[in-house]
Amino acid sequence: MDLSFYKSPLSEEIRDEGRAEGRVEGRVEGRVEGAVLRAAEDILDILEVRGIDIPDAIRERITTCDNPETLRHWHRRAVTAPTAEDVLNDQ
């Protein structure tokens, strides 16, 4: 079986392109994950600074959310909501 293709310049180029794409995708995913984590921390910080009690179930729901739009919505609500539960309510 001839395996020379796997050592050819074309094969090397294809592998290099795949590696570069993988690195870019990994950086993008890392940035998104970092932004999501930061958003959750910001929501909790706002509630804590306002002196609002954060039940464990609410804290877990905030910290496990991976949807940036949902977190943005909750962040806005955290500024004025009277309770942590109200931050997550969709009213």
Backbone as CSV, one residue per row, in Angstrom:
resi,resn,N_x,N_y,N_z,CA_x,CA_y,CA_z,C_x,C_y,C_z
1,MET,0.854,-1.176,0.000,0.000,0.000,0.000,0.895,1.233,0.000
2,ASP,0.621,2.140,-0.911,1.404,3.360,-1.045,0.872,4.432,-0.103
3,LEU,1.677,4.839,0.856,1.288,5.869,1.818,2.014,7.187,1.572
4,SER,2.596,7.334,0.413,3.388,8.523,0.124,2.560,9.800,0.155
5,PHE,1.258,9.709,-0.139,0.414,10.907,-0.105,0.460,11.576,1.261
6,TYR,0.492,10.777,2.330,0.448,11.313,3.682,1.711,12.079,4.054
7,LYS,2.769,11.923,3.229,4.012,12.640,3.467,4.232,13.729,2.420
8,SER,3.311,13.891,1.519,3.468,14.846,0.425,3.255,16.284,0.904
9,PRO,3.786,17.262,0.159,3.569,18.675,0.514,2.081,19.044,0.569
10,LEU,1.268,18.490,-0.328,-0.163,18.767,-0.311,-0.799,18.265,0.975
11,SER,-0.422,17.080,1.382,-0.947,16.513,2.620,-0.538,17.365,3.818
12,GLU,0.714,17.809,3.831,1.193,18.670,4.915,0.399,19.983,4.953
13,GLU,0.149,20.539,3.773,-0.609,21.789,3.688,-2.023,21.608,4.226
14,ILE,-2.660,20.517,3.860,-4.020,20.230,4.331,-4.038,20.071,5.848
15,ARG,-3.058,19.356,6.389,-2.979,19.188,7.845,-2.745,20.524,8.544
16,ASP,-1.842,21.349,7.977,-1.569,22.661,8.578,-2.814,23.540,8.584
17,GLU,-3.574,23.516,7.494,-4.806,24.295,7.430,-5.801,23.812,8.478
18,GLY,-5.910,22.510,8.631,-6.820,21.947,9.635,-6.420,22.333,11.043
19,ARG,-5.119,22.313,11.313,-4.645,22.715,12.639,-4.952,24.185,12.906
20,ALA,-4.708,25.025,11.904,-4.970,26.461,12.063,-6.455,26.717,12.317
21,GLU,-7.315,26.044,11.561,-8.757,26.198,11.769,-9.145,25.745,13.166
22,GLY,-8.576,24.655,13.618,-8.873,24.146,14.959,-8.448,25.122,16.043
23,ARG,-7.286,25.750,15.863,-6.831,26.737,16.854,-7.767,27.936,16.897
24,VAL,-8.197,28.419,15.741,-9.111,29.564,15.686,-10.432,29.207,16.348
25,GLU,-10.980,28.047,16.014,-12.245,27.621,16.622,-12.096,27.489,18.132
26,GLY,-10.986,26.961,18.579,-10.752,26.814,20.013,-10.675,28.156,20.727
27,ARG,-10.023,29.133,20.099,-9.945,30.469,20.704,-11.320,31.115,20.778
28,VAL,-12.100,30.971,19.724,-13.447,31.550,19.715,-14.299,30.911,20.806
29,GLU,-14.262,29.592,20.898,-15.032,28.901,21.938,-14.580,29.336,23.325
30,GLY,-13.288,29.501,23.505,-12.757,29.945,24.794,-13.236,31.335,25.162
31,ARG,-13.289,32.226,24.177,-13.778,33.582,24.433,-15.249,33.573,24.816
32,VAL,-16.036,32.779,24.120,-17.465,32.700,24.425,-17.670,32.136,25.825
33,GLU,-16.948,31.071,26.150,-17.071,30.480,27.487,-16.656,31.481,28.556
34,GLY,-15.599,32.237,28.291,-15.151,33.250,29.241,-16.182,34.351,29.427
35,ALA,-16.803,34.778,28.330,-17.823,35.820,28.402,-19.042,35.335,29.176
36,VAL,-19.427,34.091,28.969,-20.571,33.514,29.673,-20.274,33.435,31.175
37,LEU,-19.077,32.973,31.507,-18.697,32.880,32.918,-18.694,34.262,33.565
38,ARG,-18.153,35.231,32.863,-18.094,36.595,33.394,-19.504,37.166,33.580
39,ALA,-20.391,36.913,32.634,-21.767,37.415,32.740,-22.458,36.839,33.972
40,ALA,-22.280,35.547,34.209,-22.889,34.914,35.385,-22.320,35.524,36.667
41,GLU,-21.006,35.734,36.703,-20.380,36.345,37.877,-20.912,37.761,38.097
42,ASP,-21.098,38.507,37.014,-21.616,39.873,37.132,-23.020,39.900,37.718
43,ILE,-23.859,38.978,37.293,-25.231,38.906,37.827,-25.187,38.644,39.327
44,LEU,-24.387,37.673,39.720,-24.274,37.359,41.147,-23.694,38.534,41.925
45,ASP,-22.714,39.225,41.349,-22.131,40.397,42.015,-23.168,41.484,42.229
46,ILE,-23.959,41.754,41.212,-24.995,42.785,41.335,-25.950,42.447,42.475
47,LEU,-26.407,41.210,42.498,-27.346,40.803,43.548,-26.698,40.901,44.925
48,GLU,-25.452,40.479,45.039,-24.764,40.533,46.330,-24.555,41.976,46.787
49,VAL,-24.153,42.856,45.882,-23.948,44.263,46.235,-25.265,44.902,46.669
50,ARG,-26.347,44.486,46.053,-27.659,45.020,46.413,-28.193,44.398,47.700
51,GLY,-27.477,43.420,48.247,-27.901,42.787,49.493,-29.027,41.792,49.315
52,ILE,-29.174,41.275,48.114,-30.250,40.326,47.829,-29.747,38.907,48.062
53,ASP,-30.513,38.142,48.834,-30.177,36.746,49.108,-30.268,35.930,47.815
54,ILE,-29.289,35.063,47.601,-29.275,34.225,46.401,-29.352,32.759,46.835
55,PRO,-30.537,32.168,46.736,-30.664,30.745,47.088,-29.746,29.885,46.194
56,ASP,-29.343,28.758,46.728,-28.442,27.867,45.984,-28.999,27.464,44.624
57,ALA,-30.299,27.205,44.551,-30.904,26.789,43.279,-30.802,27.895,42.235
58,ILE,-30.982,29.139,42.662,-30.884,30.280,41.741,-29.424,30.470,41.322
59,ARG,-28.512,30.390,42.277,-27.080,30.525,41.980,-26.655,29.462,40.962
60,GLU,-27.110,28.236,41.166,-26.752,27.156,40.244,-27.323,27.405,38.850
61,ARG,-28.556,27.864,38.801,-29.177,28.123,37.496,-28.427,29.224,36.733
62,ILE,-27.991,30.237,37.452,-27.238,31.327,36.822,-25.871,30.825,36.357
63,THR,-25.172,30.103,37.215,-23.808,29.684,36.876,-23.760,28.567,35.840
64,THR,-24.853,27.849,35.653,-24.850,26.777,34.645,-25.465,27.206,33.321
65,CYS,-25.993,28.421,33.262,-26.573,28.915,32.011,-25.448,29.171,31.010
66,ASP,-25.628,28.692,29.791,-24.602,28.898,28.761,-25.123,29.717,27.577
67,ASN,-26.254,30.381,27.782,-26.846,31.182,26.722,-26.553,32.668,26.982
68,PRO,-25.716,33.295,26.154,-25.355,34.694,26.385,-26.557,35.645,26.389
69,GLU,-27.541,35.394,25.551,-28.722,36.271,25.510,-29.530,36.173,26.802
70,THR,-29.691,34.967,27.313,-30.403,34.788,28.583,-29.656,35.490,29.702
71,LEU,-28.353,35.342,29.734,-27.551,35.988,30.774,-27.634,37.510,30.667
72,ARG,-27.644,38.017,29.466,-27.770,39.470,29.262,-29.116,39.957,29.802
73,HIS,-30.155,39.195,29.521,-31.497,39.536,30.019,-31.511,39.524,31.550
74,TRP,-30.955,38.478,32.141,-30.908,38.380,33.600,-30.065,39.503,34.198
75,HIS,-28.994,39.863,33.528,-28.121,40.935,34.013,-28.908,42.237,34.136
76,ARG,-29.667,42.545,33.118,-30.486,43.763,33.150,-31.519,43.713,34.278
77,ARG,-32.113,42.551,34.457,-33.133,42.399,35.505,-32.512,42.446,36.891
78,ALA,-31.271,41.995,37.029,-30.613,41.968,38.341,-30.457,43.366,38.927
79,VAL,-30.430,44.366,38.076,-30.256,45.744,38.534,-31.481,46.244,39.292
80,THR,-32.669,45.774,38.920,-33.893,46.321,39.529,-34.783,45.287,40.225
81,ALA,-34.558,44.011,39.996,-35.437,42.977,40.568,-35.358,42.985,42.093
82,PRO,-36.522,42.853,42.768,-36.523,42.863,44.232,-35.978,41.575,44.856
83,THR,-36.003,40.471,44.117,-35.480,39.202,44.636,-34.694,38.497,43.532
84,ALA,-33.875,37.545,43.940,-33.119,36.756,42.961,-34.059,35.943,42.082
85,GLU,-35.141,35.473,42.659,-36.120,34.709,41.888,-36.718,35.560,40.767
86,ASP,-36.944,36.844,41.076,-37.524,37.733,40.069,-36.574,37.995,38.892
87,VAL,-35.294,37.840,39.122,-34.331,38.004,38.024,-34.597,36.954,36.949
88,LEU,-34.939,35.750,37.369,-35.099,34.652,36.427,-36.519,34.502,35.907
89,ASN,-37.484,35.175,36.549,-38.868,35.091,36.078,-39.017,35.817,34.748
90,ASP,-39.866,35.302,33.897,-40.072,35.890,32.575,-41.306,36.769,32.519
91,GLN,-41.520,37.569,33.506,-42.693,38.462,33.521,-42.299,39.856,33.133
